[in-house]
Structures are given as C-alpha cells and as structure tokens.
C-alpha cells in the first residue's frame, strides 16, 4: 500500500501550524439547546449521526449520538402500546438517504 504520508506530501511540522478554525467543515450539524425537548433532539437525529448540545450562551457542551437516543427509547418504550398505534412516518431529507 505504501506510505500514504509521503503520497499526500504531508509534513508533520507544517501540519502543527494549521489551526482547527482554518479547516473547512464538510457538513453543518444542527445543535440543540440544553433545555430542548426530546422531540427536537430526535428530529435532528433523523438526519444526523449525532447532535451537538449547546448551553444557554450557545457554547458547545457535548454531543448525543443517535445510538444513545435509540438505546434510551428502547429502554423506555411501551412496545405493546406502540404496536396498537398507527405510526406516522418521519420524512427523511435526501441527504439522510445518501443524496
């Protein structure tokens, strides 16, 4: 496979000069506030693998992974009641489907 560091012409000393703020973001992830509803969190998680969480001053304080939301819902769901209800599908954005 070869040494990919040399193939990409990366220099470790030069890369130490790059600031994180100078690296372009490939995708913007919508955040939720610390006091947001579970519905708001789930709505964002439908199209994002994780949801950033910010405080009242809009400072980043952490992330919630989609897997954590699914585990929470699994532990707290009333499956007998859900089986009786007609579920309403949540429309997916094209980006969540691979577009």
Backbone atoms as SQL, in Angstrom:
CREATE TABLE atoms (id INTEGER PRIMARY KEY, chain TEXT, resi INTEGER, resn TEXT, atom TEXT, x REAL, y REAL, z REAL);
INSERT INTO atoms VALUES
  (1, 'A', 1, 'UNK', 'N', 0.820, -1.199, 0.000),
  (2, 'A', 1, 'UNK', 'CA', 0.000, 0.000, 0.000),
  (3, 'A', 1, 'UNK', 'C', 0.861, 1.259, 0.000),
  (4, 'A', 2, 'UNK', 'N', 2.052, 1.171, 0.602),
  (5, 'A', 2, 'UNK', 'CA', 2.931, 2.329, 0.550),
  (6, 'A', 2, 'UNK', 'C', 2.695, 3.284, 1.700),
  (7, 'A', 3, 'UNK', 'N', 3.558, 4.258, 1.784),
  (8, 'A', 3, 'UNK', 'CA', 3.473, 5.248, 2.843),
  (9, 'A', 3, 'UNK', 'C', 2.573, 6.388, 2.385),
  (10, 'A', 4, 'UNK', 'N', 1.364, 6.434, 2.908),
  (11, 'A', 4, 'UNK', 'CA', 0.404, 7.445, 2.460),
  (12, 'A', 4, 'UNK', 'C', 0.803, 8.848, 2.893),
  (13, 'A', 5, 'UNK', 'N', 1.571, 8.955, 3.983),
  (14, 'A', 5, 'UNK', 'CA', 2.030, 10.273, 4.412),
  (15, 'A', 5, 'UNK', 'C', 2.823, 10.935, 3.287),
  (16, 'A', 6, 'UNK', 'N', 3.728, 10.195, 2.690),
  (17, 'A', 6, 'UNK', 'CA', 4.547, 10.753, 1.619),
  (18, 'A', 6, 'UNK', 'C', 3.741, 10.962, 0.342),
  (19, 'A', 7, 'UNK', 'N', 2.772, 10.089, 0.073),
  (20, 'A', 7, 'UNK', 'CA', 1.955, 10.237, -1.128),
  (21, 'A', 7, 'UNK', 'C', 1.136, 11.525, -1.079),
  (22, 'A', 8, 'UNK', 'N', 0.684, 11.898, 0.109),
  (23, 'A', 8, 'UNK', 'CA', -0.119, 13.111, 0.250),
  (24, 'A', 8, 'UNK', 'C', 0.748, 14.350, 0.502),
  (25, 'A', 9, 'UNK', 'N', 2.074, 14.144, 0.581),
  (26, 'A', 9, 'UNK', 'CA', 3.029, 15.223, 0.810),
  (27, 'A', 9, 'UNK', 'C', 2.709, 15.997, 2.096),
  (28, 'A', 10, 'UNK', 'N', 2.422, 15.242, 3.161),
  (29, 'A', 10, 'UNK', 'CA', 2.154, 15.853, 4.452),
  (30, 'A', 10, 'UNK', 'C', 3.448, 15.983, 5.238),
  (31, 'A', 11, 'UNK', 'N', 3.587, 17.095, 5.902),
  (32, 'A', 11, 'UNK', 'CA', 4.731, 17.330, 6.761),
  (33, 'A', 11, 'UNK', 'C', 4.179, 17.589, 8.156),
  (34, 'A', 12, 'UNK', 'N', 4.549, 16.756, 9.110),
  (35, 'A', 12, 'UNK', 'CA', 4.011, 16.858, 10.460),
  (36, 'A', 12, 'UNK', 'C', 4.289, 18.233, 11.067),
  (37, 'A', 13, 'UNK', 'N', 5.478, 18.752, 10.848),
  (38, 'A', 13, 'UNK', 'CA', 5.804, 20.072, 11.418),
  (39, 'A', 13, 'UNK', 'C', 4.925, 21.170, 10.803),
  (40, 'A', 14, 'UNK', 'N', 4.681, 21.089, 9.515),
  (41, 'A', 14, 'UNK', 'CA', 3.815, 22.074, 8.857),
  (42, 'A', 14, 'UNK', 'C', 2.368, 21.938, 9.327),
  (43, 'A', 15, 'UNK', 'N', 1.913, 20.701, 9.521),
  (44, 'A', 15, 'UNK', 'CA', 0.523, 20.494, 9.939),
  (45, 'A', 15, 'UNK', 'C', 0.274, 21.025, 11.348),
  (46, 'A', 16, 'UNK', 'N', 1.319, 21.121, 12.177),
  (47, 'A', 16, 'UNK', 'CA', 1.161, 21.666, 13.523),
  (48, 'A', 16, 'UNK', 'C', 0.836, 23.163, 13.487),
  (49, 'A', 17, 'UNK', 'N', 1.103, 23.822, 12.365),
  (50, 'A', 17, 'UNK', 'CA', 0.827, 25.251, 12.229),
  (51, 'A', 17, 'UNK', 'C', -0.623, 25.525, 11.829),
  (52, 'A', 18, 'UNK', 'N', -1.338, 24.487, 11.397),
  (53, 'A', 18, 'UNK', 'CA', -2.718, 24.652, 10.950),
  (54, 'A', 18, 'UNK', 'C', -3.641, 24.730, 12.164),
  (55, 'A', 19, 'UNK', 'N', -4.488, 25.735, 12.194),
  (56, 'A', 19, 'UNK', 'CA', -5.456, 25.893, 13.276),
  (57, 'A', 19, 'UNK', 'C', -6.746, 25.150, 12.923),
  (58, 'A', 20, 'UNK', 'N', -7.396, 24.629, 13.922),
  (59, 'A', 20, 'UNK', 'CA', -8.649, 23.905, 13.696),
  (60, 'A', 20, 'UNK', 'C', -9.660, 24.802, 13.000),
  (61, 'A', 21, 'UNK', 'N', -9.712, 26.077, 13.379),
  (62, 'A', 21, 'UNK', 'CA', -10.685, 27.002, 12.773),
  (63, 'A', 21, 'UNK', 'C', -10.455, 27.187, 11.273),
  (64, 'A', 22, 'UNK', 'N', -9.251, 26.856, 10.790),
  (65, 'A', 22, 'UNK', 'CA', -8.928, 27.011, 9.376),
  (66, 'A', 22, 'UNK', 'C', -9.287, 25.788, 8.532),
  (67, 'A', 23, 'UNK', 'N', -9.714, 24.717, 9.177),
  (68, 'A', 23, 'UNK', 'CA', -10.097, 23.509, 8.456),
  (69, 'A', 23, 'UNK', 'C', -11.560, 23.648, 8.056),
  (70, 'A', 24, 'UNK', 'N', -11.875, 23.591, 6.768),
  (71, 'A', 24, 'UNK', 'CA', -13.275, 23.777, 6.344),
  (72, 'A', 24, 'UNK', 'C', -14.151, 22.616, 6.826),
  (73, 'A', 25, 'UNK', 'N', -15.350, 22.967, 7.287),
  (74, 'A', 25, 'UNK', 'CA', -16.312, 21.947, 7.703),
  (75, 'A', 25, 'UNK', 'C', -16.942, 21.334, 6.467),
  (76, 'A', 26, 'UNK', 'N', -17.064, 20.006, 6.470),
  (77, 'A', 26, 'UNK', 'CA', -17.699, 19.328, 5.343),
  (78, 'A', 26, 'UNK', 'C', -19.212, 19.362, 5.469),
  (79, 'A', 27, 'UNK', 'N', -19.702, 19.444, 6.696),
  (80, 'A', 27, 'UNK', 'CA', -21.141, 19.421, 6.910),
  (81, 'A', 27, 'UNK', 'C', -21.454, 20.189, 8.185),
  (82, 'A', 28, 'UNK', 'N', -22.574, 20.887, 8.179),
  (83, 'A', 28, 'UNK', 'CA', -23.019, 21.615, 9.370),
  (84, 'A', 28, 'UNK', 'C', -24.027, 20.745, 10.119),
  (85, 'A', 29, 'UNK', 'N', -23.799, 20.552, 11.403),
  (86, 'A', 29, 'UNK', 'CA', -24.709, 19.763, 12.223),
  (87, 'A', 29, 'UNK', 'C', -25.530, 20.689, 13.097),
  (88, 'A', 30, 'UNK', 'N', -26.851, 20.577, 12.998),
  (89, 'A', 30, 'UNK', 'CA', -27.753, 21.403, 13.787),
  (90, 'A', 30, 'UNK', 'C', -27.671, 20.997, 15.252),
  (91, 'A', 31, 'UNK', 'N', -27.498, 21.978, 16.126),
  (92, 'A', 31, 'UNK', 'CA', -27.385, 21.719, 17.564),
  (93, 'A', 31, 'UNK', 'C', -28.737, 21.888, 18.246),
  (94, 'A', 32, 'UNK', 'N', -28.827, 21.335, 19.455),
  (95, 'A', 32, 'UNK', 'CA', -29.976, 21.570, 20.326),
  (96, 'A', 32, 'UNK', 'C', -29.464, 22.243, 21.584),
  (97, 'A', 33, 'UNK', 'N', -30.340, 23.024, 22.207),
  (98, 'A', 33, 'UNK', 'CA', -30.003, 23.642, 23.480),
  (99, 'A', 33, 'UNK', 'C', -30.165, 22.641, 24.613),
  (100, 'A', 34, 'UNK', 'N', -29.548, 22.948, 25.724),
  (101, 'A', 34, 'UNK', 'CA', -29.565, 22.063, 26.883),
  (102, 'A', 34, 'UNK', 'C', -30.990, 21.801, 27.373),
  (103, 'A', 35, 'UNK', 'N', -31.910, 22.730, 27.145),
  (104, 'A', 35, 'UNK', 'CA', -33.296, 22.577, 27.597),
  (105, 'A', 35, 'UNK', 'C', -34.254, 22.178, 26.479),
  (106, 'A', 36, 'UNK', 'N', -33.716, 21.697, 25.358),
  (107, 'A', 36, 'UNK', 'CA', -34.553, 21.301, 24.221),
  (108, 'A', 36, 'UNK', 'C', -35.380, 20.064, 24.556),
  (109, 'A', 37, 'UNK', 'N', -36.450, 19.905, 23.829),
  (110, 'A', 37, 'UNK', 'CA', -37.321, 18.742, 24.024),
  (111, 'A', 37, 'UNK', 'C', -36.718, 17.502, 23.373),
  (112, 'A', 38, 'UNK', 'N', -37.180, 16.349, 23.814),
  (113, 'A', 38, 'UNK', 'CA', -36.757, 15.089, 23.211),
  (114, 'A', 38, 'UNK', 'C', -37.168, 15.071, 21.736),
  (115, 'A', 39, 'UNK', 'N', -38.333, 15.634, 21.433),
  (116, 'A', 39, 'UNK', 'CA', -38.801, 15.686, 20.039),
  (117, 'A', 39, 'UNK', 'C', -37.814, 16.449, 19.162),
  (118, 'A', 40, 'UNK', 'N', -37.308, 17.567, 19.656),
  (119, 'A', 40, 'UNK', 'CA', -36.345, 18.369, 18.901),
  (120, 'A', 40, 'UNK', 'C', -35.049, 17.591, 18.681),
  (121, 'A', 41, 'UNK', 'N', -34.604, 16.896, 19.715),
  (122, 'A', 41, 'UNK', 'CA', -33.396, 16.078, 19.616),
  (123, 'A', 41, 'UNK', 'C', -33.567, 14.970, 18.581),
  (124, 'A', 42, 'UNK', 'N', -34.684, 14.261, 18.646),
  (125, 'A', 42, 'UNK', 'CA', -34.941, 13.153, 17.719),
  (126, 'A', 42, 'UNK', 'C', -35.094, 13.673, 16.296),
  (127, 'A', 43, 'UNK', 'N', -35.756, 14.816, 16.139),
  (128, 'A', 43, 'UNK', 'CA', -35.942, 15.392, 14.799),
  (129, 'A', 43, 'UNK', 'C', -34.591, 15.620, 14.120),
  (130, 'A', 44, 'UNK', 'N', -33.618, 16.123, 14.866),
  (131, 'A', 44, 'UNK', 'CA', -32.285, 16.349, 14.284),
  (132, 'A', 44, 'UNK', 'C', -31.551, 15.035, 14.062),
  (133, 'A', 45, 'UNK', 'N', -31.735, 14.081, 14.979),
  (134, 'A', 45, 'UNK', 'CA', -31.026, 12.802, 14.884),
  (135, 'A', 45, 'UNK', 'C', -31.496, 11.965, 13.699),
  (136, 'A', 46, 'UNK', 'N', -32.662, 12.252, 13.167),
  (137, 'A', 46, 'UNK', 'CA', -33.139, 11.525, 11.986),
  (138, 'A', 46, 'UNK', 'C', -32.168, 11.723, 10.822),
  (139, 'A', 47, 'UNK', 'N', -31.600, 12.914, 10.716),
  (140, 'A', 47, 'UNK', 'CA', -30.728, 13.243, 9.585),
  (141, 'A', 47, 'UNK', 'C', -29.264, 13.407, 9.965),
  (142, 'A', 48, 'UNK', 'N', -28.930, 13.197, 11.220),
  (143, 'A', 48, 'UNK', 'CA', -27.562, 13.366, 11.692),
  (144, 'A', 48, 'UNK', 'C', -27.189, 12.152, 12.547),
  (145, 'A', 49, 'UNK', 'N', -25.944, 11.700, 12.460),
  (146, 'A', 49, 'UNK', 'CA', -25.484, 10.592, 13.303),
  (147, 'A', 49, 'UNK', 'C', -25.304, 11.019, 14.750),
  (148, 'A', 50, 'UNK', 'N', -25.109, 12.285, 14.969),
  (149, 'A', 50, 'UNK', 'CA', -25.001, 12.828, 16.320),
  (150, 'A', 50, 'UNK', 'C', -25.562, 14.241, 16.324),
  (151, 'A', 51, 'UNK', 'N', -25.928, 14.709, 17.519),
  (152, 'A', 51, 'UNK', 'CA', -26.487, 16.048, 17.654),
  (153, 'A', 51, 'UNK', 'C', -25.649, 16.814, 18.675),
  (154, 'A', 52, 'UNK', 'N', -25.042, 17.920, 18.269),
  (155, 'A', 52, 'UNK', 'CA', -24.309, 18.743, 19.233),
  (156, 'A', 52, 'UNK', 'C', -25.284, 19.380, 20.230),
  (157, 'A', 53, 'UNK', 'N', -24.818, 19.569, 21.460),
  (158, 'A', 53, 'UNK', 'CA', -25.624, 20.207, 22.504),
  (159, 'A', 53, 'UNK', 'C', -24.899, 21.466, 22.951),
  (160, 'A', 54, 'UNK', 'N', -25.645, 22.566, 23.048),
  (161, 'A', 54, 'UNK', 'CA', -25.075, 23.849, 23.466),
  (162, 'A', 54, 'UNK', 'C', -25.797, 24.353, 24.708),
  (163, 'A', 55, 'UNK', 'N', -25.096, 25.195, 25.475),
  (164, 'A', 55, 'UNK', 'CA', -25.708, 25.771, 26.673),
  (165, 'A', 55, 'UNK', 'C', -26.478, 27.038, 26.308),
  (166, 'A', 56, 'UNK', 'N', -26.931, 27.764, 27.336),
  (167, 'A', 56, 'UNK', 'CA', -27.726, 28.971, 27.108),
  (168, 'A', 56, 'UNK', 'C', -26.947, 30.090, 26.415),
  (169, 'A', 57, 'UNK', 'N', -25.616, 30.012, 26.464),
  (170, 'A', 57, 'UNK', 'CA', -24.783, 31.008, 25.784),
  (171, 'A', 57, 'UNK', 'C', -24.325, 30.526, 24.415),
  (172, 'A', 58, 'UNK', 'N', -24.918, 29.414, 23.964),
  (173, 'A', 58, 'UNK', 'CA', -24.610, 28.803, 22.670),
  (174, 'A', 58, 'UNK', 'C', -23.185, 28.243, 22.611),
  (175, 'A', 59, 'UNK', 'N', -22.641, 27.859, 23.777),
  (176, 'A', 59, 'UNK', 'CA', -21.338, 27.223, 23.840),
  (177, 'A', 59, 'UNK', 'C', -21.523, 25.716, 23.777),
  (178, 'A', 60, 'UNK', 'N', -20.702, 25.074, 22.990),
  (179, 'A', 60, 'UNK', 'CA', -20.746, 23.623, 22.855),
  (180, 'A', 60, 'UNK', 'C', -20.447, 22.969, 24.200),
  (181, 'A', 61, 'UNK', 'N', -21.310, 21.991, 24.587),
  (182, 'A', 61, 'UNK', 'CA', -21.056, 21.274, 25.840),
  (183, 'A', 61, 'UNK', 'C', -20.997, 19.764, 25.642),
  (184, 'A', 62, 'UNK', 'N', -21.361, 19.289, 24.462),
  (185, 'A', 62, 'UNK', 'CA', -21.254, 17.853, 24.229),
  (186, 'A', 62, 'UNK', 'C', -22.053, 17.424, 23.014),
  (187, 'A', 63, 'UNK', 'N', -22.112, 16.106, 22.815),
  (188, 'A', 63, 'UNK', 'CA', -22.899, 15.547, 21.723),
  (189, 'A', 63, 'UNK', 'C', -23.747, 14.402, 22.254),
  (190, 'A', 64, 'UNK', 'N', -24.837, 14.140, 21.547),
  (191, 'A', 64, 'UNK', 'CA', -25.659, 12.971, 21.810),
  (192, 'A', 64, 'UNK', 'C', -25.646, 12.160, 20.522),
  (193, 'A', 65, 'UNK', 'N', -25.190, 10.910, 20.619),
  (194, 'A', 65, 'UNK', 'CA', -25.142, 10.044, 19.442),
  (195, 'A', 65, 'UNK', 'C', -26.514, 9.441, 19.179),
  (196, 'A', 66, 'UNK', 'N', -26.809, 9.210, 17.908),
  (197, 'A', 66, 'UNK', 'CA', -28.074, 8.591, 17.520),
  (198, 'A', 66, 'UNK', 'C', -28.263, 7.264, 18.251),
  (199, 'A', 67, 'UNK', 'N', -27.193, 6.501, 18.397),
  (200, 'A', 67, 'UNK', 'CA', -27.253, 5.211, 19.092),
  (201, 'A', 67, 'UNK', 'C', -27.734, 5.385, 20.537),
  (202, 'A', 68, 'UNK', 'N', -27.273, 6.444, 21.211),
  (203, 'A', 68, 'UNK', 'CA', -27.695, 6.704, 22.588),
  (204, 'A', 68, 'UNK', 'C', -29.190, 7.021, 22.652),
  (205, 'A', 69, 'UNK', 'N', -29.676, 7.750, 21.668),
  (206, 'A', 69, 'UNK', 'CA', -31.107, 8.063, 21.623),
  (207, 'A', 69, 'UNK', 'C', -31.913, 6.788, 21.416),
  (208, 'A', 70, 'UNK', 'N', -31.451, 5.953, 20.481),
  (209, 'A', 70, 'UNK', 'CA', -32.152, 4.694, 20.215),
  (210, 'A', 70, 'UNK', 'C', -32.171, 3.800, 21.456),
  (211, 'A', 71, 'UNK', 'N', -31.045, 3.706, 22.153),
  (212, 'A', 71, 'UNK', 'CA', -30.986, 2.898, 23.372),
  (213, 'A', 71, 'UNK', 'C', -31.928, 3.447, 24.440),
  (214, 'A', 72, 'UNK', 'N', -31.978, 4.762, 24.594),
  (215, 'A', 72, 'UNK', 'CA', -32.884, 5.382, 25.559),
  (216, 'A', 72, 'UNK', 'C', -34.338, 5.060, 25.213),
  (217, 'A', 73, 'UNK', 'N', -34.685, 5.250, 23.950),
  (218, 'A', 73, 'UNK', 'CA', -36.063, 4.984, 23.532),
  (219, 'A', 73, 'UNK', 'C', -36.416, 3.514, 23.686),
  (220, 'A', 74, 'UNK', 'N', -35.482, 2.633, 23.395),
  (221, 'A', 74, 'UNK', 'CA', -35.724, 1.202, 23.545),
  (222, 'A', 74, 'UNK', 'C', -36.009, 0.848, 25.004),
  (223, 'A', 75, 'UNK', 'N', -35.222, 1.420, 25.915),
  (224, 'A', 75, 'UNK', 'CA', -35.409, 1.126, 27.337),
  (225, 'A', 75, 'UNK', 'C', -36.706, 1.705, 27.889),
  (226, 'A', 76, 'UNK', 'N', -37.208, 2.787, 27.295),
  (227, 'A', 76, 'UNK', 'CA', -38.376, 3.479, 27.844),
  (228, 'A', 76, 'UNK', 'C', -39.655, 3.310, 27.028),
  (229, 'A', 77, 'UNK', 'N', -39.581, 2.601, 25.933),
  (230, 'A', 77, 'UNK', 'CA', -40.753, 2.470, 25.056),
  (231, 'A', 77, 'UNK', 'C', -41.751, 1.470, 25.626),
  (232, 'A', 78, 'UNK', 'N', -43.015, 1.753, 25.387),
  (233, 'A', 78, 'UNK', 'CA', -44.090, 0.828, 25.716),
  (234, 'A', 78, 'UNK', 'C', -44.459, 0.143, 24.396),
  (235, 'A', 79, 'UNK', 'N', -43.807, -0.980, 24.108),
  (236, 'A', 79, 'UNK', 'CA', -43.967, -1.626, 22.813),
  (237, 'A', 79, 'UNK', 'C', -45.372, -2.166, 22.594),
  (238, 'A', 80, 'UNK', 'N', -46.039, -2.592, 23.645),
  (239, 'A', 80, 'UNK', 'CA', -47.413, -3.085, 23.488),
  (240, 'A', 80, 'UNK', 'C', -48.321, -1.959, 23.008),
  (241, 'A', 81, 'UNK', 'N', -48.143, -0.767, 23.551),
  (242, 'A', 81, 'UNK', 'CA', -48.940, 0.373, 23.128),
  (243, 'A', 81, 'UNK', 'C', -48.552, 0.808, 21.719),
  (244, 'A', 82, 'UNK', 'N', -47.255, 0.805, 21.424),
  (245, 'A', 82, 'UNK', 'CA', -46.799, 1.204, 20.088),
  (246, 'A', 82, 'UNK', 'C', -47.329, 0.264, 19.006),
  (247, 'A', 83, 'UNK', 'N', -47.403, -1.031, 19.316),
  (248, 'A', 83, 'UNK', 'CA', -47.921, -1.992, 18.346),
  (249, 'A', 83, 'UNK', 'C', -49.379, -1.721, 18.013),
  (250, 'A', 84, 'UNK', 'N', -50.121, -1.125, 18.939),
  (251, 'A', 84, 'UNK', 'CA', -51.551, -0.836, 18.730),
  (252, 'A', 84, 'UNK', 'C', -51.762, 0.454, 17.941),
  (253, 'A', 85, 'UNK', 'N', -50.803, 1.369, 18.022),
  (254, 'A', 85, 'UNK', 'CA', -50.945, 2.673, 17.382),
  (255, 'A', 85, 'UNK', 'C', -50.534, 2.624, 15.922),
  (256, 'A', 86, 'UNK', 'N', -51.124, 3.522, 15.146),
  (257, 'A', 86, 'UNK', 'CA', -50.701, 3.679, 13.762),
  (258, 'A', 86, 'UNK', 'C', -49.580, 4.708, 13.765),
  (259, 'A', 87, 'UNK', 'N', -48.381, 4.279, 13.383),
  (260, 'A', 87, 'UNK', 'CA', -47.234, 5.162, 13.421),
  (261, 'A', 87, 'UNK', 'C', -47.230, 6.108, 12.236),
  (262, 'A', 88, 'UNK', 'N', -46.809, 7.336, 12.493),
  (263, 'A', 88, 'UNK', 'CA', -46.712, 8.356, 11.453),
  (264, 'A', 88, 'UNK', 'C', -45.258, 8.424, 11.013),
  (265, 'A', 89, 'UNK', 'N', -44.966, 8.160, 9.727),
  (266, 'A', 89, 'UNK', 'CA', -43.566, 8.191, 9.274),
  (267, 'A', 89, 'UNK', 'C', -42.993, 9.603, 9.317),
  (268, 'A', 90, 'UNK', 'N', -41.718, 9.676, 9.635),
  (269, 'A', 90, 'UNK', 'CA', -40.990, 10.957, 9.638),
  (270, 'A', 90, 'UNK', 'C', -40.320, 11.083, 8.279),
  (271, 'A', 91, 'UNK', 'N', -40.600, 12.157, 7.520),
  (272, 'A', 91, 'UNK', 'CA', -39.959, 12.292, 6.211),
  (273, 'A', 91, 'UNK', 'C', -38.461, 12.503, 6.365),
  (274, 'A', 92, 'UNK', 'N', -37.692, 11.794, 5.547),
  (275, 'A', 92, 'UNK', 'CA', -36.241, 11.916, 5.564),
  (276, 'A', 92, 'UNK', 'C', -35.804, 12.899, 4.513),
  (277, 'A', 93, 'UNK', 'N', -34.764, 13.660, 4.840),
  (278, 'A', 93, 'UNK', 'CA', -34.178, 14.556, 3.844),
  (279, 'A', 93, 'UNK', 'C', -33.353, 13.698, 2.888),
  (280, 'A', 94, 'UNK', 'N', -33.158, 14.178, 1.692),
  (281, 'A', 94, 'UNK', 'CA', -32.388, 13.416, 0.691),
  (282, 'A', 94, 'UNK', 'C', -30.990, 13.114, 1.194),
  (283, 'A', 95, 'UNK', 'N', -30.386, 14.045, 1.971),
  (284, 'A', 95, 'UNK', 'CA', -29.020, 13.819, 2.445),
  (285, 'A', 95, 'UNK', 'C', -28.952, 12.622, 3.385),
  (286, 'A', 96, 'UNK', 'N', -30.029, 12.312, 4.094),
  (287, 'A', 96, 'UNK', 'CA', -30.025, 11.179, 5.014),
  (288, 'A', 96, 'UNK', 'C', -30.130, 9.867, 4.260),
  (289, 'A', 97, 'UNK', 'N', -30.610, 9.916, 3.025),
  (290, 'A', 97, 'UNK', 'CA', -30.791, 8.703, 2.223),
  (291, 'A', 97, 'UNK', 'C', -29.555, 8.437, 1.376),
  (292, 'A', 98, 'UNK', 'N', -28.644, 9.363, 1.390),
  (293, 'A', 98, 'UNK', 'CA', -27.421, 9.173, 0.615),
  (294, 'A', 98, 'UNK', 'C', -27.334, 10.110, -0.563),
  (295, 'A', 99, 'UNK', 'N', -28.209, 11.117, -0.621),
  (296, 'A', 99, 'UNK', 'CA', -28.199, 12.054, -1.738),
  (297, 'A', 99, 'UNK', 'C', -27.359, 13.253, -1.501);
